[in-house]
Amino acid sequence: MKILVINCGSSSLKYELFDMRTNKSITKGKIERIAKYADYIKSVQIVKTRLLDPAFKYLSSVNELIGIGHRVVHGGEEFKEATLITPSVIKSIEKYIELAPLHNPPSLAGIKACMQTFAGIPQVAVFDTSFHATMPDYAYVYGIPYDFYKTYGVRRYGFHGTSHRFVSNKAAEILKKPLKRLKLVTAHLGNGCSMAAVKNGKVIDTTMGFTPLEGLLMGTRSGDIDPAIIIYIMEKMRINTKKMNDILNKQSGLLGVSGSSNDMRDILIEMRKNSERAKLAFNIFVYKILKYIGSYAAAMGGLDAIIFTAGIGEKTPLVRKEIAKALNGVFGKKVKLLVVPTNEELLIAMDTFKLVANKQK
């Protein structure tokens, strides 16, 4: 009754082993400095060796594993829920590489490495985009020629879906109300930030769009800007698309505004030193969140609770304090503010277990 969760990044592999009789984590770890496909094979083999180490007794044999769950960032419009991995699913994930060139290739490498090293064990893909698949067309279609959507798949997809889904369900438990009767705003605030409007258990809108660049001010990402700025800066600086992409994704956000750091902890230190730019970065960060809360409350026709999660959401009380202060004048005490630690790995394990158990039946 044990499930292994694998989360592959561009240069690292995180893993966690769960006992599904209790939904408890048994062990977890991380392997870094991964550069090529052969390294993923080696890394998965290292994971296997660690799990079978007699000194720790995590697994007495590989047969104790009933499934392996993989985090996959992009599933396009095709995957609306967790899916057992087959050759056709692998082809689809490969197809969406052009929409997630930094994320889907490592996930594929991890999947293929696990299929080789843990041969015969069912593999499951859990997609970051799937929770947002319930958005109505007027929320995900952009105001550009419709052919761009039909031909190139240009639309709002949304990301961090596994985190938004996990904290939504936890919030319903805390509030002691069915998720289908709640209007929630979930705020995943870390180095990457996104929010979602979850009405009656379904996402009706989310801040990230075609890529994770859209939406809130983030650690190094700009979030929402006038697209004409991009053309203007490229012409003024005479730079190519690669350089502009680097500016928007790696040199903007908290780092770009403050000029000192992409880390909110550093921003708060600089604020205490009366850094005007750090204060500005903080104020923009909070203001963007407030704007989306207001628009999502209007879109849902009300609001029951706001859920904060991830590094900044969970560990920066000043952000929550400023938001609460602003919202009290609008909603009074009617809207609950909750801090819910996210656990994407557990949700991936639960999705994997459910699919594998159904397959066995």
N, C-alpha and C positions, 0 to 999 in steps of 0.2 A: 504493500500500500504506500509506496514511496514514489514521489515525483521529483525529477530534477529540472530546475529552471535554468536556462542559458540565456544570457543577454550579451550579445557581441557588439562592441564598438569598433571604431576604426583602428584602435591600437590596444584594445584590452578585451578581456572576456571575464564577465562576472557570472558566478554560478551560486545556486542555493538549493539545498536538498530539503524536502518537506516530507513529514509523516502525515498522510492524509486522513488517518484515523483521528488525529487531534488538530490538524491544520497547523502544526507547530514546525518551526524551522529546526533542522537537526544540525546543519553546518552550512557555512557559506564562505566564499573566498573570491579572489580576483587574481588574474594573470595578466601582466602588462607587457609592453614592448612587442606587440604583435605587428608584423610588417607585411606578411604575405600569406597566401592560402596554406602553405606548408606549416606555418606557425600556428594556424588554427587547429590543424590536425594534431600537432604536438601538444598544444594547450588542452585540447579535449582528452588526450591520452593522459596528461598530467592530472586532470580532474578525475578520471577513472581510477588512476593509481591512488590518489588521495582518499577517494571514497571507499576503496577496497583495502585500505591500510588496516591490518589486523589490530594495530595498537589502538585504533579509535572505534572500530566496529560500526562505522556508519552503514556499511553494506556488507553482508556476509557473502553475497554474490551479485552479479549484475542482474540476475533474474528477479531480485527484489524490486528493481525498478519497473514500474508498470507504464511509465510514459515520460517523455521529455518535452517540456514546453519552451518555446522560443519567442522572444519579443521581436516582432517585425514592425518597423516604423510605418511603412506605406503599403496599403492594400488596395489603393485606388477606390473605385466604386464597386469593385467586384466582391470584396470580402466585408460582410457586415457583422460577422461574428468569428469566434475562434474556429479554426479549421484543421482537420487531420491532414498532414502533409503527404501529398502524392506527387508523382512526376508532373502532373498538370498544374498543381499548386506551385511547385518550384518554377515552372515556366512563367506563371503569372507574376510571381515575385520578381523574377528576372525582368519581366516586361516593365515593371514599375521602377526599375533602377533609374530611368531617366527623370522620374519625379522625385527620387530620393537617392541621388548618387553617392552621398556620404554614408547613408545608413543601411540601405537594403543589401549592398554587396557583403558587408561583414556578417549580417544576419544569415545570408545564403551560405557563406563560408562555414559558419557555425553549424547550420543545419546539415550540410553535406559532411562535415567532419564527424558529427554525432551519428549520422546514418552509417558511416564507415566504422567508427569505433564502438558504437553501441548497436550493432546490427540486430535487426529484428524487433527492436523496441519502438512502439508507436511514437511518432513525433507530431507535435501540434504547434501551429503558428497562431499567435495572439497579436492582433494588429492594433497599433496606436490609433489608426484612423477609424476603426470600426464603430466605436461608441458614438462618433459624430455622424454616422450614416443616416440618422433619423432627421437631419436638418431638412426643412422644406426648400424647394428650388429657389424661392425668392431670397433665401438666406445664403445659398451657396453659389448662385450664378452672379458673375461680375457684370458691371455695366460696360462691357466691351462687345465687339461683334460676336454674336452667338455661335458662329462657326468655330471660334477659338475653343469654345467648350466642347463642341461636338467632334472636332477634328483632333485637337491636341489635349483634351482633358483639362483645360484651364478652368478651375473652379475652386471654391473653398473646400478643403478637406478637413482641416483641424488636426491637432496632434495632442500628445499627453492623454489620449483617451482612456488608457487603462487606469491612470491615476484619477482622472475625473470620475470614472465609473466606481472605483473603489471607495472614494471619500463620499460620493453621493449615497451609496448604500449604507455606509457607516453613519452618516448624518441622520438618515431615516431611523436607524436603530437608536441613536442618541435622543432624537426628538420624539421617539415612540409613536411614529406615524408611518403609514404606508408610503413608500416612495412615490406611488402613483397619485398621491394626494398633495404632494409638495411642489413648491416653486423655489428652486435653489439656484444660487450662483456659486460655482466652484472656482476657486482661485489657486492655481498651481504656480507658486512664486518661487523660483530658484534662479540659477543663472539664465535658464530659459523660462519664460513666463507665459502662461495662457489662462484664459478664463472661459467658462462655458455656462450657458443658460440651460438649466435642466428642469423642464416642466413636465410634471407627472411621469418622471422616470426617463424622459427622452430629451436628448439635446435638440434645441431649436436654433441655437447659434453658438459660435465660438470665435475667439479672437484671432487665433492663427489661421492662415488661409491656404493658398496654393502651396506655400512653403511655411516653415516655422518663423519666417522673418516678420510677418504681419502682426499687428496688435499692440500689445503693451511695450513699454520701454523695458529692455532686458539688460543682462550683464554687459554684453557687447553688441547686441542687435538693436537696430533703430526703432523697431516697431512701426506704427503708422506714420507715413510721411506723404506729402504731395509728390506723386510720381514725376511731375515736371522738374522737381529738384534734381533728380537723377540725371536727366538730360542736360540740365543747366551746369551741374558740377562737372560732368564728363567733358562738356565743351570748354569750360573755363580752364580745367586742369589738363585737358587733352590726354585723358586716360581711357583705357579699354574697359570692356565689360568685366574682365577678371579682376582688375584693380577696384572697380566700383563695387563689385560684389564683396570683395574683401573689406572695403570700408563699411558697408552696410551691416555685414555679419560679424566682423571682428574688431572694428575700431569705433563703433558707435555705442548707443545705450548709456548705461551708467558710466562706463569708461570714457566714452566720447565727450559727454557733458561735463563730468567732474574733472577730467584730465588727470586723474590719479589712480583709479581702480575700478574694476568691474564687480568687486565684492562689496555687498551692502555693509558688512562689518567694518570695512575700511572707510566707507562713505560716512558712517556714523561717527567714527573717530575724527575724521576731517571736519565734520559738522561741529563737533565739540571744540575744535580749534578755530571756529568761525570762518571756515572756508565757504565763500559765497557760492562757488561752483558746486561744491558737494551738497550744499543746501538746495541749490537749483535742481540737481540730479534727483535728490530725494523727493522734492516737491512735484517734479514731473512724474516720477514713478507713482506716487500716491494719486495724483490728479487723474492720470490715465485709468487707474483702477476704478476711481469714483465715476468717471464718465461711462465706463462700461457697465458698472452696477446699475446706474440710472437708466441706461438704454435697455438693459436686459429686464429690469423690473417692469418697464413700460411694455416691452415685447411680450412678457409672460402675463401681464395683467395683474401684477402683484409680486410679492417676495416674502418668503417665510424665513430664509436663513442664508447666510454667506459662509462658505466653508473655506478656510485657509489651510493650505498644505505646502509641502516641500520646504527647502532650507529657509528662505526668507519668510514664507507664510507661517511656518511653525515657530521660528526662532527670533523674530524681530517684532517685539511687542509694540514698538513705536509706530510701525506701519499700521498695525491693527488699531492702535489708539487714535491715530489721525483720521482713519477711515470711519471709526465709530463716532468720533466727534462730529464729523461732517454729516453722517447719516442720521444722527439723532434729531437733527433739526427738520428732517424730511419724514422719517418713519417713526420717530420716537423710540420706544423700547419694543416695538412690535416685531422687528427683524432680529433674529438671533445671529450672533457672530460666534462661529465654532472653529476651534483648531483641531484638525483631524490628521494625524500622521498618515501619510500614504504608504501603501505596501503593494506595489505593482507586482512584485515577485509572487506574493501569496495569491493574488488574483489570477495570475498566469497559471499557477499550480492548480488552482480550483477549476479553471476552465479546462485545463488539460485532463484532470482527473474525471471531470464530467463526460468529456468526449470519449476517453479511453474506456470508462465504465460502460457507456452506452454501446460502444463497439463490441465489448466482451459479451454483453447480453445478446 
